[in-house]
Amino acid sequence: MMAKPYIAIDGPAGAGKSTVARALAKKLGYIYIDTGAMYRAVTLMALREGIDLRDQDSLSQLARTVSIELLPDYDGGLKVLLNGDDVSGDIRSQQVSQNVSLVAMAPGVRKHLVELQRAMASRGGVVMEGRDIGTVVLPEAPVKIFLTASHQERARRRREELAAKGNIIAQEQMEKEIMIRDQIDSTRATDPLTQAADAIPIDSTSFSVNEVVGMIMARIPAVEERS
């Protein structure tokens, strides 16, 4: 029996998954894994190669041939290497954000990346976040969180992230993009975004990161005792 469990955090774009998961992993001394970064890396390479993002066969072949590494960063975050190059900043571009849901629809891409993600979590002591962790990647996770927030708040958070990088986008435009991503993610044929039956729902709209982390922490000690 593993000494430490793995923790699954799912939710829509802009819900605060990455921030919460990173803070939680740092507090627990666990490894933080952002599965969305892997889909973003494939998307970035597809854009660079000029691949039709609706050509699922080409996307699947691309996913199998590129090398994606997630390495712990000095601040508890992740460094993302694509074929050996650090693309941690490039995968957060607006162009990648607008297209990653299309790439994530490809069954072959999902199948390959899910295999990699399960291997990463196999030793336990992992906080993994994404959109299908509790339902597909780690269905046996003893702690599952479904994190959400209002679409207005999610758009506001995403706008702040982009503004910090010098990209100014109107609130209405960002809300529209968020809702489009929600629609694509929740209706795709393969591994759609959905809340696992045994996941704990948390609406982070009115809570700080530390408050959300505290809510999750309250669920973990008992699990570790049983592990």
N, C-alpha and C positions, 0 to 999 in steps of 0.2 A: 504494500500500500504506500502510495506516495506521501512524503512528509508534508508537502504543501499542496493545496488544491490549485486548480486553475480557475480563473474568474472570467466569465463572459459578459461583455458589455455591448449591447446592440442599440440601435436607434437611428433616426433619420439624420440627414445632413444638418450641421449647425447646432445639434442638441448639446454639444459640449463633451462628446465621448472622449476625444483625444486628450483634452485638458484634464478631465476627471480621471481617466484611466492612467495617464502619466503620473498624476499626483498620488493616486492610490498605490500604484506600483512602487513609487519612491518611498512612501510611508511604510509599506510592508516589506520592502527589500526584495520585491519580485521583479521579474523581467517584463517590460512593457512591449507589447506587439501591436502595431497599428496595421491591420490587414488592408485598410483602405489605401495605405501608402503603396502596397504591392500592386493594386489595380491602377493606381495613378502612374506607377512606373511603367507598366505595360502601355498605358494610354500615351504617356510621353514618348515612348519609343515608336508607337504607331504613328503619332503625329510627325515625328522626325522622319520616319520612313515613307510618309505619304500614303499610308495604307487606308483604304476605305473603311471607316469605322463601323459600317454596316455589313462588312464582309466577315462573318463570324469564323469561317474556316481559316482565313488569313490571320485573324487575330489570335486564334487558338494555336496556330503554328508558331506565331511570334512569341507567345507566352512560354512555349516549351523550349525556345531557343535562347531567350535572354537570361542573363544571370541577375538575380535580385537578392541583395543581402541587406538585412536589417541589423545594424550594430548599435549597442548602447552608446548614447552621447554623454558628455560630461555633466549635463544638467538633468539626467534621468530620462531624456527624450530618446529619439532615434536618429541615426544617420542612415540614409538610404543610398545604397550603391547600386547603380545600374550598369552592368558590364564593367564593374570596377570603378566607375566614375561617381562622384558624390553629386546626387541630383536632389538632395533634401529640399532645396529651395525651388528648383525648377518644377517639381511635381505639384507645387501649391499655386501655380499660375492660374489665372482666370480661364485660359484656354483649356487647360487640363481639367479644371473643375467643371466646365461646361460639357465636357465630352466623356468623362470617366464612367458615367452611368451607362452609356452606350456600349463601351468596352466590357463592362461588368455583366452585360446581358449574354455574352457569348458563353455557351455551356462548356466549351473546351477550355476557355480561359479559367472559368470558375473551378472546374475539375482539377486542373493542374495546381492552381494556387491553394485550393483547399488541402490538397495532399501535403504541400509545403507547410501550411499553417498547422496542421495536425502534428507534423514532425516537430515543429518548434515548441509545441505545448506538451509534448509527450513526457517530459521530466517534471512537470508541475511547477508551481511557484511562478505562474504567468498570469498577467492581466492582459487579455486579448480583446480588442474592440473592433467592431465592424458593423455589418448589417445582417449577417446570417450565422453569427458565432454560436449562439445558444440553440439555434434550430438545426444547423447543418454541420458546422465545423467541430464544435464541442458540445454535442447534445447531452453528454453525461456530466457536464460541469456542475459542481455542487452549488455554485453561486452564479445566478444569471440575473443580469440587470437590463431592463429596457428603459433607456434614457431618452426623454423627449422634452420639448418645449414648444411654445406657440410659434407659428411660422413667422410672426412679426419679430419675436425675440431672436429666433435663429438667423433671420436675415440681418438684424442689427449686429449680431456677433460677427457674422461673416463679413459685413461691411467694415467693421473695425479692424479685422485682420488684414483686409486688403488695403485699407487706408494707411495702415502702418507701413505698408510696402509701397505707398505712393499711388495706389490705384483707387480712384474715387468713383463710386457707383451709387446711383440713386436708390433709396430705400425701396421704392415701388418695383424697380427693375430686379433688385435682389430678391424680393419676396416672390416675384414671378419665377425666377430661376430656381428658387428653393422648392416651390410647388411643382415645377416641372420635374425636378429630380425626384421628389417624393413619388410622383405618379409613375415614373419609369421604374424606380427601385421596388415599389410595392406591387407592380403588375407584371413584372418580367416573368417569363415562363419557368426559368431555372432559379431556384433559391431566392424567392422574393423576400423583401424586407417584411417581417412579421414578428409579433411578440410570441416568444415561446410560452407554452401553457403554464410553466412553472417559474417564469421570470418575474422579478419584482419590478413593477413599474414605478418610475420616478420622473415627475415633471419638474424640470430644473428651472422653469421660467423665473420663479421668484426666489431661488436659492443661490447662494454663493458656491463656488467650487468646494471650499472647505466643508460647507454644510452637506453637500451631496456625498463627498468622501466619507464624512462621519456616518451618514445613513448606511452606506455600504459596509463600512468597517463594523458596524453593529451586527452585521449578519455573518461575519467571518470567523470569530473565535470559536464558536460552537462547531463549525465545520472542521476547523483545524484539529480540534480535540478528537473528532471521530476519524480523522484521516490516519 
